[in-house]
Amino acid sequence: MPRNKRKQFVLCVKNDDAEDLELRKLYEALPDRKASRDGYLRVIDESGEDYLYPESYFIAITLPTTAEKALLVTN
């Protein structure tokens, strides 16, 4: 997968007042420059929708290509 086409995954390390986030779970983060400037990440949460959460709730993770492909397989 080309470097610029790779998905960004983040690990949830905090979920204060965020019922749609599970601790220690990987989530896909979507690009959102404005949100990033304001200290937020746009993340696809347990509801299946993307929402803004504080960046401090996550740690960015770089996955091997095979793991990334496995996570992106839809049933």
C-alpha positions as CSV (number, residue, x, y, z in Angstrom):
1,M,0.0,0.0,0.0
2,P,1.6,3.4,-1.0
3,R,2.7,5.4,2.0
4,N,0.3,8.3,1.3
5,K,-2.6,5.9,1.1
6,R,-2.0,4.2,4.4
7,K,-4.7,4.5,7.1
8,Q,-3.9,6.0,10.5
9,F,-4.7,3.9,13.5
10,V,-4.7,5.0,17.1
11,L,-4.9,3.1,20.4
12,C,-7.4,4.4,22.9
13,V,-5.7,5.0,26.3
14,K,-8.3,7.2,27.9
15,N,-12.1,7.5,27.5
16,D,-13.4,10.0,30.1
17,D,-17.1,10.7,29.3
18,A,-16.8,8.9,25.9
19,E,-19.2,6.0,26.0
20,D,-18.4,5.0,22.4
21,L,-14.6,4.4,23.0
22,E,-13.2,1.3,24.5
23,L,-9.8,1.4,26.4
24,R,-6.9,-0.5,24.7
25,K,-8.8,-0.8,21.4
26,L,-7.5,0.3,18.0
27,Y,-9.5,2.9,16.0
28,E,-9.1,4.4,12.6
29,A,-8.4,8.1,12.7
30,L,-9.5,10.3,9.7
31,P,-7.5,13.3,8.5
32,D,-8.9,16.6,9.8
33,R,-6.4,19.5,9.9
34,K,-8.8,21.9,11.7
35,A,-9.5,19.4,14.4
36,S,-5.8,18.7,14.8
37,R,-5.0,22.4,15.2
38,D,-7.6,22.5,18.0
39,G,-6.2,19.4,19.8
40,Y,-8.7,16.8,18.6
41,L,-8.7,13.7,16.4
42,R,-11.5,12.5,14.2
43,V,-12.0,8.9,15.0
44,I,-14.4,6.2,13.8
45,D,-15.8,5.0,17.1
46,E,-18.0,2.1,18.3
47,S,-21.1,3.6,16.8
48,G,-19.4,3.3,13.3
49,E,-19.5,7.0,12.8
50,D,-16.7,9.5,13.0
51,Y,-16.5,12.0,15.9
52,L,-14.0,14.3,17.4
53,Y,-12.2,13.3,20.6
54,P,-9.3,14.9,22.5
55,E,-5.9,13.8,21.0
56,S,-4.8,12.9,24.6
57,Y,-7.2,9.9,24.5
58,F,-5.1,8.2,21.9
59,I,-1.6,7.1,20.9
60,A,-0.8,6.8,17.2
61,I,0.2,3.3,16.1
62,T,2.1,2.2,13.0
63,L,1.0,-1.2,11.9
64,P,2.6,-3.7,9.5
65,T,0.9,-3.6,6.1
66,T,-0.6,-7.1,6.6
67,A,-2.1,-6.1,10.0
68,E,-3.6,-3.0,8.5
69,K,-5.1,-4.9,5.6
70,A,-6.6,-7.4,8.1
71,L,-8.2,-4.6,10.1
72,L,-9.7,-3.0,7.0
73,V,-11.4,-6.1,5.7
74,T,-15.2,-5.7,5.8
75,N,-17.5,-8.6,6.3
